[in-house]
């Protein structure tokens, strides 16, 4: 399965059976104020499959709520997932030490849903991830890399993927809030360490949202962050507002449309038993990367 282009986080209190349709509707209304040569393709994507990967968030997007309310939301969300949501992929982000919420959710769902994801926040030691994995065998377990202590243990974490939590990470390193951003040099360093583990990786969110009377600043920042993440080998990152889906798909469609012709030419040249196209030399390892790029492009542009 091709890696989703994003993961959308929404507070558990907002989760409903028609959540994808609601998010898509908000994004389509935002698209009315957005200019792109891929406007028709973006609209089609937002109507057919606005969200590729969704997290029911019981952490930052949920806030501090009474235990009884969190238990009730866990039961309700578990029943919704068990009944089917139409989402291509869905999971839950629990609070740190939030095994109770996970257990209530799974009990209401009746079992670990196929392809289910569990995101473990603020990991400090591999044992925390192992404990969650043991509680939900068969689930895809994700470790959020957002504390300084965990950086010493990255290769030891037995998670299925690693997600960057940039703002908690920067705060844990003592970086003032005014200077925290997704591509701070500290985040770039941690991204490289995550990539070197060989696990699938996911980048964090853009916090400047495209909302209000002039959403352009938020869309511009989101585009810049997406392109920078792509250049650093992160093909999936968080979205936290429906209007960000507009800049997400516009940026990716432009990126892949711009680069895909050259990628296909290099692949055709290599498969014709040549290793050089002009001044460009390609070997087998490079071609593996070209094929992966083409698969990601086809995943998005063929829909």
BAMIZA-126983 format. One record per residue (C-alpha): residue number from 1; residue in one letter; x, y, z negated. Coordinates in nm, 2 decimals. Layout:
N
{num->NUM	residuo->A	px->X	py->Y	pz->Z}
...
This chain:
303
{num->1	residuo->X	px->0.00	py->0.00	pz->0.00}
{num->2	residuo->X	px->0.13	py->0.35	pz->0.09}
{num->3	residuo->X	px->0.19	py->0.57	pz->-0.21}
{num->4	residuo->X	px->-0.09	py->0.82	pz->-0.26}
{num->5	residuo->X	px->0.00	py->1.18	pz->-0.17}
{num->6	residuo->X	px->-0.11	py->1.31	pz->-0.51}
{num->7	residuo->X	px->-0.26	py->1.22	pz->-0.84}
{num->8	residuo->X	px->-0.56	py->1.44	pz->-0.96}
{num->9	residuo->X	px->-0.59	py->1.50	pz->-1.33}
{num->10	residuo->X	px->-0.93	py->1.58	pz->-1.48}
{num->11	residuo->X	px->-1.05	py->1.60	pz->-1.84}
{num->12	residuo->X	px->-1.23	py->1.28	pz->-1.96}
{num->13	residuo->X	px->-1.52	py->1.50	pz->-2.07}
{num->14	residuo->X	px->-1.57	py->1.59	pz->-1.70}
{num->15	residuo->X	px->-1.56	py->1.24	pz->-1.56}
{num->16	residuo->X	px->-1.88	py->1.14	pz->-1.37}
{num->17	residuo->X	px->-1.96	py->0.87	pz->-1.12}
{num->18	residuo->X	px->-1.97	py->1.13	pz->-0.84}
{num->19	residuo->X	px->-1.65	py->1.30	pz->-0.95}
{num->20	residuo->X	px->-1.48	py->1.26	pz->-0.61}
{num->21	residuo->X	px->-1.78	py->1.42	pz->-0.43}
{num->22	residuo->X	px->-1.79	py->1.71	pz->-0.67}
{num->23	residuo->X	px->-1.41	py->1.78	pz->-0.64}
{num->24	residuo->X	px->-1.44	py->1.75	pz->-0.26}
{num->25	residuo->X	px->-1.73	py->2.00	pz->-0.26}
{num->26	residuo->X	px->-1.54	py->2.26	pz->-0.46}
{num->27	residuo->X	px->-1.23	py->2.21	pz->-0.23}
{num->28	residuo->X	px->-1.44	py->2.25	pz->0.08}
{num->29	residuo->X	px->-1.58	py->2.58	pz->-0.05}
{num->30	residuo->X	px->-1.23	py->2.70	pz->-0.12}
{num->31	residuo->X	px->-1.12	py->2.60	pz->0.24}
{num->32	residuo->X	px->-1.36	py->2.87	pz->0.37}
{num->33	residuo->X	px->-1.10	py->3.13	pz->0.26}
{num->34	residuo->X	px->-0.79	py->2.94	pz->0.39}
{num->35	residuo->X	px->-0.62	py->2.97	pz->0.72}
{num->36	residuo->X	px->-0.45	py->2.67	pz->0.88}
{num->37	residuo->X	px->-0.41	py->2.51	pz->1.22}
{num->38	residuo->X	px->-0.52	py->2.18	pz->1.06}
{num->39	residuo->X	px->-0.85	py->2.33	pz->0.92}
{num->40	residuo->X	px->-1.07	py->2.06	pz->1.09}
{num->41	residuo->X	px->-0.85	py->1.78	pz->0.97}
{num->42	residuo->X	px->-0.84	py->1.92	pz->0.62}
{num->43	residuo->X	px->-1.22	py->1.94	pz->0.62}
{num->44	residuo->X	px->-1.26	py->1.59	pz->0.74}
{num->45	residuo->X	px->-1.02	py->1.46	pz->0.47}
{num->46	residuo->X	px->-1.20	py->1.65	pz->0.20}
{num->47	residuo->X	px->-1.53	py->1.50	pz->0.31}
{num->48	residuo->X	px->-1.41	py->1.15	pz->0.35}
{num->49	residuo->X	px->-1.15	py->1.10	pz->0.08}
{num->50	residuo->X	px->-1.07	py->1.42	pz->-0.12}
{num->51	residuo->X	px->-0.89	py->1.23	pz->-0.40}
{num->52	residuo->X	px->-0.65	py->0.95	pz->-0.34}
{num->53	residuo->X	px->-0.55	py->0.88	pz->-0.70}
{num->54	residuo->X	px->-0.74	py->1.00	pz->-1.01}
{num->55	residuo->X	px->-0.65	py->1.01	pz->-1.38}
{num->56	residuo->X	px->-0.92	py->1.04	pz->-1.65}
{num->57	residuo->X	px->-0.73	py->1.26	pz->-1.89}
{num->58	residuo->X	px->-0.76	py->1.22	pz->-2.26}
{num->59	residuo->X	px->-0.45	py->1.43	pz->-2.33}
{num->60	residuo->X	px->-0.37	py->1.79	pz->-2.23}
{num->61	residuo->X	px->-0.68	py->1.82	pz->-2.00}
{num->62	residuo->X	px->-0.90	py->1.69	pz->-2.28}
{num->63	residuo->X	px->-0.78	py->1.88	pz->-2.58}
{num->64	residuo->X	px->-0.83	py->1.81	pz->-2.95}
{num->65	residuo->X	px->-1.17	py->1.67	pz->-3.01}
{num->66	residuo->X	px->-1.33	py->1.48	pz->-3.30}
{num->67	residuo->X	px->-1.25	py->1.11	pz->-3.30}
{num->68	residuo->X	px->-1.61	py->1.01	pz->-3.26}
{num->69	residuo->X	px->-1.64	py->1.23	pz->-2.94}
{num->70	residuo->X	px->-1.33	py->1.08	pz->-2.79}
{num->71	residuo->X	px->-1.46	py->0.73	pz->-2.87}
{num->72	residuo->X	px->-1.79	py->0.81	pz->-2.70}
{num->73	residuo->X	px->-1.61	py->0.95	pz->-2.39}
{num->74	residuo->X	px->-1.39	py->0.64	pz->-2.37}
{num->75	residuo->X	px->-1.69	py->0.41	pz->-2.37}
{num->76	residuo->X	px->-1.87	py->0.62	pz->-2.12}
{num->77	residuo->X	px->-1.57	py->0.65	pz->-1.88}
{num->78	residuo->X	px->-1.51	py->0.27	pz->-1.92}
{num->79	residuo->X	px->-1.86	py->0.19	pz->-1.81}
{num->80	residuo->X	px->-1.84	py->0.43	pz->-1.51}
{num->81	residuo->X	px->-1.52	py->0.27	pz->-1.39}
{num->82	residuo->X	px->-1.66	py->-0.08	pz->-1.43}
{num->83	residuo->X	px->-1.96	py->0.02	pz->-1.22}
{num->84	residuo->X	px->-1.75	py->0.16	pz->-0.94}
{num->85	residuo->X	px->-1.64	py->0.52	pz->-0.86}
{num->86	residuo->X	px->-1.55	py->0.50	pz->-0.49}
{num->87	residuo->X	px->-1.21	py->0.64	pz->-0.58}
{num->88	residuo->X	px->-0.92	py->0.47	pz->-0.39}
{num->89	residuo->X	px->-0.72	py->0.45	pz->-0.72}
{num->90	residuo->X	px->-0.81	py->0.55	pz->-1.08}
{num->91	residuo->X	px->-0.65	py->0.54	pz->-1.42}
{num->92	residuo->X	px->-0.64	py->0.69	pz->-1.76}
{num->93	residuo->X	px->-0.39	py->0.91	pz->-1.95}
{num->94	residuo->X	px->-0.41	py->0.84	pz->-2.32}
{num->95	residuo->X	px->-0.28	py->1.06	pz->-2.60}
{num->96	residuo->X	px->0.05	py->0.96	pz->-2.76}
{num->97	residuo->X	px->-0.04	py->0.68	pz->-2.99}
{num->98	residuo->X	px->-0.37	py->0.66	pz->-2.82}
{num->99	residuo->X	px->-0.41	py->0.28	pz->-2.81}
{num->100	residuo->X	px->-0.75	py->0.30	pz->-2.98}
{num->101	residuo->X	px->-0.89	py->0.51	pz->-2.69}
{num->102	residuo->X	px->-0.74	py->0.26	pz->-2.43}
{num->103	residuo->X	px->-0.89	py->-0.04	pz->-2.62}
{num->104	residuo->X	px->-1.24	py->0.12	pz->-2.64}
{num->105	residuo->X	px->-1.22	py->0.21	pz->-2.27}
{num->106	residuo->X	px->-1.12	py->-0.14	pz->-2.16}
{num->107	residuo->X	px->-1.38	py->-0.30	pz->-2.39}
{num->108	residuo->X	px->-1.65	py->-0.09	pz->-2.22}
{num->109	residuo->X	px->-1.51	py->-0.17	pz->-1.88}
{num->110	residuo->X	px->-1.52	py->-0.54	pz->-1.96}
{num->111	residuo->X	px->-1.17	py->-0.61	pz->-1.83}
{num->112	residuo->X	px->-0.87	py->-0.43	pz->-1.68}
{num->113	residuo->X	px->-1.01	py->-0.30	pz->-1.34}
{num->114	residuo->X	px->-0.82	py->-0.41	pz->-1.03}
{num->115	residuo->X	px->-0.53	py->-0.16	pz->-0.95}
{num->116	residuo->X	px->-0.60	py->0.03	pz->-1.28}
{num->117	residuo->X	px->-0.34	py->0.28	pz->-1.39}
{num->118	residuo->X	px->-0.25	py->0.37	pz->-1.75}
{num->119	residuo->X	px->-0.03	py->0.68	pz->-1.80}
{num->120	residuo->X	px->0.17	py->0.69	pz->-2.13}
{num->121	residuo->X	px->0.25	py->1.05	pz->-2.23}
{num->122	residuo->X	px->0.55	py->1.20	pz->-2.42}
{num->123	residuo->X	px->0.75	py->0.87	pz->-2.41}
{num->124	residuo->X	px->1.05	py->0.88	pz->-2.64}
{num->125	residuo->X	px->1.15	py->0.51	pz->-2.64}
{num->126	residuo->X	px->1.09	py->0.22	pz->-2.41}
{num->127	residuo->X	px->0.90	py->0.03	pz->-2.68}
{num->128	residuo->X	px->0.61	py->0.28	pz->-2.65}
{num->129	residuo->X	px->0.56	py->0.18	pz->-2.29}
{num->130	residuo->X	px->0.60	py->-0.19	pz->-2.37}
{num->131	residuo->X	px->0.33	py->-0.17	pz->-2.63}
{num->132	residuo->X	px->0.08	py->-0.01	pz->-2.39}
{num->133	residuo->X	px->0.17	py->-0.27	pz->-2.12}
{num->134	residuo->X	px->0.10	py->-0.55	pz->-2.37}
{num->135	residuo->X	px->-0.24	py->-0.40	pz->-2.45}
{num->136	residuo->X	px->-0.36	py->-0.41	pz->-2.08}
{num->137	residuo->X	px->-0.19	py->-0.69	pz->-1.89}
{num->138	residuo->X	px->-0.22	py->-0.65	pz->-1.51}
{num->139	residuo->X	px->-0.25	py->-0.27	pz->-1.52}
{num->140	residuo->X	px->0.00	py->-0.04	pz->-1.35}
{num->141	residuo->X	px->0.17	py->0.14	pz->-1.64}
{num->142	residuo->X	px->0.32	py->0.48	pz->-1.58}
{num->143	residuo->X	px->0.56	py->0.65	pz->-1.82}
{num->144	residuo->X	px->0.55	py->1.03	pz->-1.84}
{num->145	residuo->X	px->0.91	py->1.17	pz->-1.86}
{num->146	residuo->X	px->0.86	py->1.48	pz->-2.06}
{num->147	residuo->X	px->1.07	py->1.46	pz->-2.37}
{num->148	residuo->X	px->1.45	py->1.50	pz->-2.42}
{num->149	residuo->X	px->1.50	py->1.17	pz->-2.62}
{num->150	residuo->X	px->1.36	py->0.95	pz->-2.33}
{num->151	residuo->X	px->1.63	py->1.07	pz->-2.09}
{num->152	residuo->X	px->1.88	py->0.84	pz->-2.27}
{num->153	residuo->X	px->1.66	py->0.54	pz->-2.19}
{num->154	residuo->X	px->1.53	py->0.58	pz->-1.84}
{num->155	residuo->X	px->1.68	py->0.26	pz->-1.70}
{num->156	residuo->X	px->1.53	py->0.06	pz->-1.99}
{num->157	residuo->X	px->1.17	py->0.17	pz->-1.94}
{num->158	residuo->X	px->0.97	py->-0.12	pz->-1.81}
{num->159	residuo->X	px->0.71	py->0.09	pz->-1.64}
{num->160	residuo->X	px->0.57	py->0.05	pz->-1.29}
{num->161	residuo->X	px->0.64	py->0.41	pz->-1.21}
{num->162	residuo->X	px->0.78	py->0.73	pz->-1.36}
{num->163	residuo->X	px->0.60	py->1.06	pz->-1.37}
{num->164	residuo->X	px->0.76	py->1.40	pz->-1.44}
{num->165	residuo->X	px->0.60	py->1.61	pz->-1.70}
{num->166	residuo->X	px->0.79	py->1.93	pz->-1.63}
{num->167	residuo->X	px->0.65	py->2.18	pz->-1.88}
{num->168	residuo->X	px->0.66	py->1.96	pz->-2.19}
{num->169	residuo->X	px->1.01	py->1.85	pz->-2.08}
{num->170	residuo->X	px->1.13	py->2.21	pz->-2.05}
{num->171	residuo->X	px->0.97	py->2.30	pz->-2.38}
{num->172	residuo->X	px->1.15	py->2.01	pz->-2.55}
{num->173	residuo->X	px->1.48	py->2.13	pz->-2.41}
{num->174	residuo->X	px->1.42	py->2.48	pz->-2.57}
{num->175	residuo->X	px->1.36	py->2.67	pz->-2.24}
{num->176	residuo->X	px->1.13	py->2.97	pz->-2.30}
{num->177	residuo->X	px->0.78	py->2.96	pz->-2.15}
{num->178	residuo->X	px->0.85	py->3.26	pz->-1.93}
{num->179	residuo->X	px->1.12	py->3.07	pz->-1.75}
{num->180	residuo->X	px->0.95	py->2.73	pz->-1.72}
{num->181	residuo->X	px->0.86	py->2.62	pz->-1.36}
{num->182	residuo->X	px->0.83	py->2.30	pz->-1.17}
{num->183	residuo->X	px->1.17	py->2.34	pz->-1.00}
{num->184	residuo->X	px->1.37	py->2.46	pz->-1.29}
{num->185	residuo->X	px->1.73	py->2.32	pz->-1.26}
{num->186	residuo->X	px->1.66	py->2.10	pz->-1.56}
{num->187	residuo->X	px->1.37	py->1.94	pz->-1.38}
{num->188	residuo->X	px->1.58	py->1.89	pz->-1.07}
{num->189	residuo->X	px->1.84	py->1.71	pz->-1.27}
{num->190	residuo->X	px->1.58	py->1.48	pz->-1.43}
{num->191	residuo->X	px->1.42	py->1.41	pz->-1.09}
{num->192	residuo->X	px->1.75	py->1.27	pz->-0.97}
{num->193	residuo->X	px->1.78	py->1.05	pz->-1.28}
{num->194	residuo->X	px->1.43	py->0.92	pz->-1.22}
{num->195	residuo->X	px->1.50	py->0.84	pz->-0.85}
{num->196	residuo->X	px->1.82	py->0.65	pz->-0.95}
{num->197	residuo->X	px->1.61	py->0.40	pz->-1.15}
{num->198	residuo->X	px->1.47	py->0.27	pz->-0.82}
{num->199	residuo->X	px->1.11	py->0.30	pz->-0.95}
{num->200	residuo->X	px->0.83	py->0.49	pz->-0.77}
{num->201	residuo->X	px->0.83	py->0.85	pz->-0.89}
{num->202	residuo->X	px->0.57	py->1.12	pz->-0.91}
{num->203	residuo->X	px->0.62	py->1.50	pz->-0.96}
{num->204	residuo->X	px->0.44	py->1.73	pz->-1.19}
{num->205	residuo->X	px->0.18	py->2.01	pz->-1.12}
{num->206	residuo->X	px->0.19	py->2.37	pz->-1.00}
{num->207	residuo->X	px->0.04	py->2.57	pz->-1.28}
{num->208	residuo->X	px->-0.04	py->2.89	pz->-1.08}
{num->209	residuo->X	px->-0.39	py->2.80	pz->-0.96}
{num->210	residuo->X	px->-0.55	py->2.93	pz->-0.63}
{num->211	residuo->X	px->-0.85	py->3.08	pz->-0.80}
{num->212	residuo->X	px->-1.02	py->3.41	pz->-0.84}
{num->213	residuo->X	px->-1.07	py->3.69	pz->-0.58}
{num->214	residuo->X	px->-0.73	py->3.63	pz->-0.43}
{num->215	residuo->X	px->-0.62	py->3.26	pz->-0.44}
{num->216	residuo->X	px->-0.34	py->3.31	pz->-0.18}
{num->217	residuo->X	px->-0.07	py->3.34	pz->-0.45}
{num->218	residuo->X	px->-0.16	py->3.01	pz->-0.59}
{num->219	residuo->X	px->-0.17	py->2.84	pz->-0.25}
{num->220	residuo->X	px->0.16	py->2.99	pz->-0.16}
{num->221	residuo->X	px->0.33	py->2.87	pz->-0.48}
{num->222	residuo->X	px->0.17	py->2.53	pz->-0.44}
{num->223	residuo->X	px->0.30	py->2.50	pz->-0.08}
{num->224	residuo->X	px->0.65	py->2.60	pz->-0.19}
{num->225	residuo->X	px->0.65	py->2.34	pz->-0.47}
{num->226	residuo->X	px->0.52	py->2.06	pz->-0.25}
{num->227	residuo->X	px->0.79	py->2.13	pz->0.02}
{num->228	residuo->X	px->1.06	py->2.14	pz->-0.25}
{num->229	residuo->X	px->0.94	py->1.81	pz->-0.40}
{num->230	residuo->X	px->0.94	py->1.64	pz->-0.06}
{num->231	residuo->X	px->1.29	py->1.76	pz->0.00}
{num->232	residuo->X	px->1.40	py->1.60	pz->-0.33}
{num->233	residuo->X	px->1.24	py->1.26	pz->-0.25}
{num->234	residuo->X	px->0.91	py->1.30	pz->-0.44}
{num->235	residuo->X	px->0.62	py->1.22	pz->-0.21}
{num->236	residuo->X	px->0.34	py->1.22	pz->-0.47}
{num->237	residuo->X	px->0.27	py->1.50	pz->-0.73}
{num->238	residuo->X	px->-0.01	py->1.62	pz->-0.95}
{num->239	residuo->X	px->-0.30	py->1.83	pz->-0.86}
{num->240	residuo->X	px->-0.51	py->1.99	pz->-1.14}
{num->241	residuo->X	px->-0.77	py->2.20	pz->-0.96}
{num->242	residuo->X	px->-0.99	py->2.12	pz->-0.66}
{num->243	residuo->X	px->-0.87	py->2.42	pz->-0.46}
{num->244	residuo->X	px->-0.52	py->2.28	pz->-0.47}
{num->245	residuo->X	px->-0.63	py->2.00	pz->-0.24}
{num->246	residuo->X	px->-0.66	py->2.26	pz->0.03}
{num->247	residuo->X	px->-0.29	py->2.36	pz->0.02}
{num->248	residuo->X	px->-0.19	py->2.00	pz->-0.06}
{num->249	residuo->X	px->-0.33	py->1.86	pz->0.27}
{num->250	residuo->X	px->-0.25	py->2.17	pz->0.48}
{num->251	residuo->X	px->0.12	py->2.15	pz->0.37}
{num->252	residuo->X	px->0.15	py->1.78	pz->0.41}
{num->253	residuo->X	px->-0.02	py->1.78	pz->0.75}
{num->254	residuo->X	px->0.21	py->2.06	pz->0.87}
{num->255	residuo->X	px->0.52	py->1.89	pz->0.72}
{num->256	residuo->X	px->0.46	py->1.55	pz->0.88}
{num->257	residuo->X	px->0.34	py->1.69	pz->1.22}
{num->258	residuo->X	px->0.66	py->1.90	pz->1.24}
{num->259	residuo->X	px->0.90	py->1.61	pz->1.16}
{num->260	residuo->X	px->0.72	py->1.30	pz->1.30}
{num->261	residuo->X	px->0.81	py->1.35	pz->1.67}
{num->262	residuo->X	px->1.19	py->1.36	pz->1.59}
{num->263	residuo->X	px->1.15	py->1.06	pz->1.35}
{num->264	residuo->X	px->0.97	py->0.86	pz->1.62}
{num->265	residuo->X	px->1.24	py->0.94	pz->1.88}
{num->266	residuo->X	px->1.52	py->0.83	pz->1.65}
{num->267	residuo->X	px->1.33	py->0.50	pz->1.57}
{num->268	residuo->X	px->1.27	py->0.43	pz->1.94}
{num->269	residuo->X	px->1.63	py->0.50	pz->2.01}
{num->270	residuo->X	px->1.75	py->0.26	pz->1.74}
{num->271	residuo->X	px->1.51	py->-0.01	pz->1.84}
{num->272	residuo->X	px->1.65	py->0.02	pz->2.19}
{num->273	residuo->X	px->1.98	py->-0.10	pz->2.04}
{num->274	residuo->X	px->2.14	py->0.24	pz->2.02}
{num->275	residuo->X	px->2.27	py->0.40	pz->1.71}
{num->276	residuo->X	px->2.34	py->0.75	pz->1.83}
{num->277	residuo->X	px->2.10	py->1.01	pz->1.96}
{num->278	residuo->X	px->2.30	py->1.31	pz->2.07}
{num->279	residuo->X	px->2.51	py->1.40	pz->1.78}
{num->280	residuo->X	px->2.28	py->1.21	pz->1.53}
{num->281	residuo->X	px->2.41	py->0.87	pz->1.41}
{num->282	residuo->X	px->2.17	py->0.63	pz->1.26}
{num->283	residuo->X	px->2.24	py->0.31	pz->1.08}
{num->284	residuo->X	px->2.00	py->0.04	pz->0.94}
{num->285	residuo->X	px->1.97	py->0.21	pz->0.60}
{num->286	residuo->X	px->1.88	py->0.54	pz->0.76}
{num->287	residuo->X	px->1.62	py->0.37	pz->0.98}
{num->288	residuo->X	px->1.45	py->0.22	pz->0.67}
{num->289	residuo->X	px->1.40	py->0.58	pz->0.55}
{num->290	residuo->X	px->1.27	py->0.68	pz->0.89}
{num->291	residuo->X	px->1.02	py->0.40	pz->0.89}
{num->292	residuo->X	px->0.90	py->0.49	pz->0.54}
{num->293	residuo->X	px->0.86	py->0.85	pz->0.65}
{num->294	residuo->X	px->0.66	py->0.74	pz->0.96}
{num->295	residuo->X	px->0.43	py->0.52	pz->0.74}
{num->296	residuo->X	px->0.36	py->0.81	pz->0.51}
{num->297	residuo->X	px->0.28	py->1.04	pz->0.80}
{num->298	residuo->X	px->0.05	py->0.78	pz->0.96}
{num->299	residuo->X	px->-0.13	py->0.74	pz->0.62}
{num->300	residuo->X	px->-0.22	py->1.10	pz->0.62}
{num->301	residuo->X	px->-0.25	py->1.21	pz->0.99}
{num->302	residuo->X	px->-0.44	py->0.90	pz->1.12}
{num->303	residuo->X	px->-0.74	py->0.97	pz->0.89}
